[in-house]
Amino acid sequence: MKKIVFATNNRHKLEEIRKIAEGQLEILSLSDIGCNEEIDETGSTLDENAMIKAAYVQERYGYDCFADDTGLEVEALQGAPGVFSARYAGEACRAEDNMDKLLAEMSGHDHRNARFRTVIALICDGEVHLFEGVINGTITREKKGNDGFGYDPLFVPEGDTHTFAELGNEVKNSISHRALATEKLMKFLLEKTQSA
């Protein structure tokens, strides 16, 4: 089975991607390859941040690698928090702080459309490829549900009445922005390994 590095130590993201890739690819984390340094995300877009992380691992450790960056883009807030989703409430903030800030910013807004967008940058055999997954939905007025992570208790995907956090990881992982981007990545990698 082909081994590939996912440039993250985020346990939730790793579990999500390993579940999606199960039986098809062996996904290594940063700690699996001994990369314990913090990779600064200095890009101004999701694409740039994903590329920075993938390139860092490829250049220093020599592995084929992919990295993702995900943002929650809220229409009423002109696309914020976007690229700053993970640190919306400040550098050392927790998910709870980010959600509280978002709810505060959204108070008084009836237009609550939003989308989750994931960009995956893959560096494989010296080539760079980008894959995107987008899911539209709305922002709730209060947190609902206990599963998932990040903004999951606030995001209701289009066509549903439950938040990602209420739907549970199994359902979320089959329809999420990350699942859509990962599906494209897997399809590409599997076709590549089969034609090799």
N, C-alpha and C positions, 0 to 999 in steps of 0.2 A: 504494500500500500504506500502511495506517495506521501512523504512527509512535507509539511509546509508550516511555516511559522505565522501565527497570528500575533501581530505586534500589540499585545495587551497583557496586562495582569488583572484586568477586571474580571472577577470570578463569574459575574452574571453574564457578561458578554461571551466568555469562554464556554460556559455551559450551554448557552443558547446556540452558538455556532457548532460546538461539538455534537449536539443533538441533531442539528440539521445535516451535518457531514457524516454522521455515523455510518460506518461500514464502507465509506467511499474514500475518505482521506484521513490521515492522521494529523490532527491539529496540535502543534506545539505552542506553548505560551512563551513569553519572554523569560520567565523564571526557568522554564525547561531548558533553555539554551544558555542560561547563566547571565542574562542581560537584566541587571537590577537597577540600572540608572533610569532616572526620570527623563523621558523624551519630551522636550518642550514643544508644545503646539503653538507655533508663532504665526501660522498662516491666517489670512483674513477670510478664507473660505473653507468649507468642509473638504473640498478636493485637495487644497493645499495642505491642510493638516494631515489628511490620510497619506498623502505622498511623502511628507516629511518623516512620518513614523516608519513607513515601509522602506524608504531609502536609507534611513539610519541603520536599521537592522541589516539590510542587504550589504551595505558598504562595510560595516564593522564586523559582522558575523558570517557573511557569505551565504546565508540561506535565501532560497526563494521565500518571499514573504508577502503577506497582505496586511493592510491596516485599514481601519474604518474610522470615520468620524460621523457623528449623528447630531442633528439639530432639530429642535422643535421650532417651527416657524409659525407665528401667530399673526394672522392678517391684521387685526386691530392694532397690533404693536409694530406694524411695518416690518414683519418678518423676525422680530426679536422673539425669544433670546437667540435663536439661530446658532451661529458658530460659538457663542458664549454659553450655550445651554448648560454645560457641566459646572460652570462657575458663575452663573447668573447673579447669585447673591454674594459674590466675592470669592477670592481665591481658595480659602480653606472651608468653604461652605459644605453643608450636607444637602442631600436630596430634599429633605424637609424644608430647609431654608429657601431653596430654589422654588419649590411649589408654593410656599407662603408668599414669596415675592411676586410670583406670577399671578396668584389669586388677587393680591392687592392691586397690581397693575391693571387687572381685568375688571375690577369692581366698577360698575357703572357702564360697562360695555355689554350691549346685547348681541352684537355681532361677534360670535365666538369661534369662527372657522379657523382651523389650524391644520398643519400637516407635519408629520414626522418625515425627515429625509435622511437616508444613510448613503454615504458614498464610500465605496471600497476601492482602494488603490492596490493593485497587484503588481509585483515585480517578479517576473518569472522568465527564466532563460534570457535575461538581459533586456526583456521588453516590459513596457509599462502599459497596464490596462486599467480602465476605470469602469465601475459598475454602480448603478444607482437604484435605490428602492425608495418609493414614496407612498405614503398612505395618508389619505385625507380624513379629517374628522372634526370634532369640536372639543372645546375646553369646558369642563363642568364648572359649577359654582362652588363645589366642595370636593374634598378627597373621598374617593370611594374604592374599596377593595384593598386587599393585603398582598397580592402577588406582584411579581415584576419588580421593577426598580425605576429610578429616575422619575419622570413625570407620568408614569403609567396610571396612578390613581386619578389623574385629571383628564386623561385623553380618551374620548369615545370615538372609535373608528366609524367611518361612514357606513350606514346600513345597519348599525347596531345600537343598542341602548345601554350597554355596559361598558365600563372603562376597561382598558387593557388589564388593570390590576384585578378587576372582577372576573374577567374572562379566564384567567389562569394561564400559566406559562405554556401549556401544550397548545391551546387555541391561539394564543398570542404568537407563539413561535411559527405557527403555520401561515399567519396572515400579515405579520408585521413588516415594516419598512426594511428591517435588517434581514428578515427572511427573504424578501423579494430581491434585495441586492445579493444576498448569499446564494440564492438559487441561480442567478445569472453567473456568479463566480464559479459555482460548482459545475454548472453545465459546461462552461468554458474549460475548466481544468480537466474534467472527465473526457471531454472530446480530445483535448490535447494529449492526455495519457494514452487514450485508445489509439490515436493515430501515430504515436511515437514508435 
